[in-house]
């Protein structure tokens, strides 16, 4: 199977799974924030992948690997996946049962739209990171020829891809109009924090120049905070 065919298949399956997590709990296809979120998530992301599949297929091959190399990351993923699954089920249930509308007055339209924009911003930040650092993969490992990247978003924080992910996940429940799903999605923060700390150990040990980069770039995830 060609790389482009694999990309289309992977994103098609991902869209089916996400649609099931959003619309089955909602009990209706009229859950319009779910449709907007899917468009915001999938249209730019698959566009990135198809573009880079043509211009840098090796990078896409790295991005499509999902088998973690370290025992710490394997354990973390076993915890993170069911948590994220449960988190994505909550907004649909909230829409169906009216928890946010009943107890908190419901999320206003401006907040839903602003949150969708933040989700898009998180995705675009991740795309920028991938374009700057072609070795940015989904798994933690150092490959032959990999070098320290300190330009673009890497000049502000050491892990800008994780920053994009945090923004995306924290904005998602409000983009779906659910106040009650916010606590579940905030669990992504300790997941990313643990993951990046473990990644830094690997990079300091295996990537020449990374320790010096850490001395120059003080903040790990959020500028002026941490």
C-alpha positions, -999 to +999 in steps of 0.1 A: +000+000+000+013+034-010+021+060+017-007+083+005-032+054+006-021+046+042-025+082+052-061+083+037-069+050+054-056+060+088-074+093+087-106+077+075-105+052+104-097+080+128-126+101+116-150+071+120-138+065+155-140+101+165-175+104+150-186+074+170-172+089+202-190+122+196-223+113+180-232+080+196-232+095+232-250+126+218-277+104+204-280+125+173-261+137+142-274+173+150-246+178+174-232+206+152-201+214+174-190+179+168-190+183+130-171+216+133-145+201+155-140+172+131-135+196+102-111+217+123-091+186+133-090+166+101-089+191+072-056+208+082-040+177+096-046+155+066-035+184+044-002+185+063+003+148+059-004+147+022+019+177+015+048+162+034+041+127+020+051+143-013+080+165-001+094+145+029+080+109+029+106+098+055+092+123+080+057+110+075+069+074+080+083+085+113+051+103+122+030+072+115+049+050+139+030+046+172+050+019+190+068+035+220+104+025+225+107+030+263+089+012+291+079+045+308+062+057+276+044+024+271+030+026+306+020+062+301+001+054+269-017+025+286-030+051+311-036+080+286-056+062+260-085+051+281-086+085+298-088+103+265-114+079+253-136+087+283-129+124+279-142+124+243-173+105+253-184+132+278-192+161+255-218+140+236-233+128+268-234+164+281-252+175+249-277+146+252-284+150+289-281+187+291-257+189+321-240+221+311-273+237+300-291+227+331-266+235+358-243+261+343-265+279+317-247+264+287-217+276+268-224+308+247-218+307+210-188+330+212-170+306+236-177+276+213-163+295+183-133+309+202-125+274+214-127+260+179-102+287+168-079+277+197-081+240+186-071+251+151-043+272+166-030+242+184-030+221+152-013+249+132+014+251+159+020+214+157+022+217+119+048+245+122+068+224+146+068+195+121+079+218+093+108+232+114+118+199+129+114+170+105+125+145+132+095+154+154+079+119+156+050+105+176+074+082+196+104+092+217+136+082+200+168+097+185+176+088+149+207+089+127+213+124+114+190+141+140+202+175+152+191+199+178+165+225+165+165+259+182+148+281+157+111+290+152+089+279+182+119+260+196+134+294+205+106+300+230+100+266+245+118+232+243+086+213+235+063+234+213+046+204+198+034+195+233+023+231+238+001+228+207-013+196+220-021+211+254-039+241+238-058+217+215-070+194+242-079+221+267-099+239+241-117+208+229-144+204+256-154+241+253-154+238+215-180+211+220-200+232+245-193+210+275-182+225+308-185+191+325-158+176+302-132+202+311-118+183+341-113+151+321-094+169+294-072+187+319-057+153+327-037+158+295-015+183+313+002+158+337+004+133+308+023+158+286+044+169+315+055+133+324+061+126+287+083+156+280+103+151+312+110+115+301+118+127+266+143+152+279+162+124+297+165+105+264+175+136+244+201+147+270+216+112+269+215+105+231+212+138+212+245+158+210+241+194+219+207+190+236+219+198+271+234+230+259+202+239+241+183+234+275+206+259+291+198+285+263+161+278+262+148+279+298+111+270+295+099+236+287+063+240+278+048+274+286+069+306+281+077+324+314+059+297+334+076+263+331 
